Amino acid sequence: MKPITIVENDRVGLLADISYILAKNKINIETISVNVVGGKAIIVLTVSNPKKALEVLGENSYKNLEEDYFVIKLGDKPGELNRITMMLSQAGVNILNVHLLSRDGAQTLVALKVDKDRKARELLADYLAENE
């Protein structure tokens, strides 16, 4: 999974502009998270065509980063996220970003970005959504 992160000065209409650019280029937004911190808008999204999205956003002067995440599948019950985060913590893996992608009452899909990707993937091999 490769979310795109856009960091811009917050302003009225920013998300409208970005979503217009993507829609005009027939790029579907699949997930989105928006936060404003210290006057900066931080927009994290996944799209149907990341390569094209990066291109058209760049052409429209939006600074963006494409980041690598991996997706894990957990049971949808209390303590599941804690179990995984404790495993990573005890192994010295720092979690940089977490996105809850979906939950259906039985399972939860979570995207993680960590500082030691290979080590985390080895530790969480049984939980990787890509294995199915």
Legacy VTK file of the C-alpha trace (Angstrom):
# vtk DataFile Version 3.0
C-alpha trace
ASCII
DATASET POLYDATA
POINTS 132 float
0.000 0.000 0.000
1.413 3.386 -0.948
-0.481 6.293 0.605
0.249 9.771 -0.664
0.891 12.465 1.942
0.328 16.105 1.083
1.446 18.831 3.497
0.258 22.326 2.646
-0.641 25.548 4.420
-4.218 25.115 5.577
-6.763 27.195 3.701
-10.417 27.139 2.765
-10.930 25.017 -0.353
-7.682 23.029 -0.171
-9.376 19.630 -0.079
-11.855 20.770 -2.730
-8.949 21.666 -5.041
-7.123 18.377 -4.490
-10.249 16.256 -4.927
-11.138 18.203 -8.088
-7.698 17.571 -9.618
-7.972 13.854 -8.887
-11.574 13.569 -10.122
-10.766 15.493 -13.310
-8.056 12.914 -14.011
-10.400 9.998 -13.205
-8.445 9.019 -10.085
-10.619 7.581 -7.341
-9.851 8.366 -3.692
-9.979 5.047 -1.810
-9.053 6.235 1.716
-8.423 9.669 3.167
-7.323 11.220 6.447
-7.033 14.969 7.005
-5.541 16.743 10.024
-4.558 20.347 10.627
-1.579 20.954 12.915
0.025 24.353 13.450
-1.609 25.846 10.371
-0.503 22.963 8.138
-2.968 20.568 6.530
-1.741 16.997 6.454
-3.707 14.951 3.931
-3.029 11.246 3.627
-4.839 9.346 0.912
-4.753 6.192 -1.120
-5.962 6.340 -4.676
-6.768 4.065 -7.587
-3.719 5.201 -9.580
-0.903 6.467 -7.292
1.595 7.106 -10.094
-0.799 9.303 -12.052
-1.964 11.035 -8.857
1.593 11.978 -7.932
2.121 13.306 -11.446
-1.012 15.480 -11.620
-0.666 16.748 -8.053
2.947 17.708 -8.778
1.880 19.492 -11.971
-0.475 21.548 -9.788
2.288 22.510 -7.309
1.235 20.199 -4.501
4.182 18.854 -2.537
3.599 15.202 -1.892
5.325 12.145 -0.588
4.635 8.556 -1.512
5.219 6.290 1.452
5.370 2.531 1.942
2.952 0.948 4.373
2.008 -2.640 4.947
-1.422 -3.905 5.859
-2.224 -6.302 8.685
-5.433 -8.117 9.479
-6.503 -8.283 13.123
-9.493 -9.638 14.969
-12.058 -6.893 15.615
-11.956 -7.094 19.417
-10.403 -5.206 22.331
-6.656 -5.666 22.803
-5.708 -6.748 19.282
-3.912 -3.528 18.391
-2.169 -3.550 21.774
-0.851 -7.071 21.178
0.698 -6.044 17.851
2.091 -2.734 19.092
3.673 -4.458 22.110
5.342 -7.005 19.805
6.836 -4.203 17.733
7.850 -2.150 20.754
9.610 -5.067 22.442
11.534 -5.704 19.206
12.657 -2.056 19.011
10.461 -1.198 16.014
9.100 2.355 16.064
5.612 2.882 14.626
5.560 6.039 12.515
1.967 5.988 11.278
-1.197 3.932 11.667
-4.346 4.017 9.532
-7.467 2.007 10.314
-8.639 1.037 6.830
-11.751 -1.000 7.543
-13.548 -3.144 10.059
-16.516 -5.442 9.657
-17.184 -6.688 13.181
-15.011 -9.778 12.694
-11.791 -8.386 11.242
-9.964 -5.070 11.126
-7.499 -3.984 8.429
-4.760 -1.652 9.648
-2.007 -0.004 7.596
1.319 0.525 9.377
4.428 2.537 8.575
7.430 1.673 10.727
11.111 2.534 10.912
12.266 -1.086 10.451
9.999 -2.432 7.741
11.644 -5.813 7.166
11.860 -6.614 10.879
8.212 -5.637 11.412
7.053 -7.737 8.467
8.937 -10.744 9.858
7.399 -10.277 13.308
3.901 -9.813 11.906
4.101 -12.367 9.079
1.015 -14.213 10.335
-1.010 -10.997 10.269
-0.001 -9.612 6.858
-3.039 -9.056 4.660
-0.887 -9.624 1.551
-0.501 -13.297 2.516
-4.076 -14.058 1.500
LINES 1 133
132 0 1 2 3 4 5 6 7 8 9 10 11 12 13 14 15 16 17 18 19 20 21 22 23 24 25 26 27 28 29 30 31 32 33 34 35 36 37 38 39 40 41 42 43 44 45 46 47 48 49 50 51 52 53 54 55 56 57 58 59 60 61 62 63 64 65 66 67 68 69 70 71 72 73 74 75 76 77 78 79 80 81 82 83 84 85 86 87 88 89 90 91 92 93 94 95 96 97 98 99 100 101 102 103 104 105 106 107 108 109 110 111 112 113 114 115 116 117 118 119 120 121 122 123 124 125 126 127 128 129 130 131
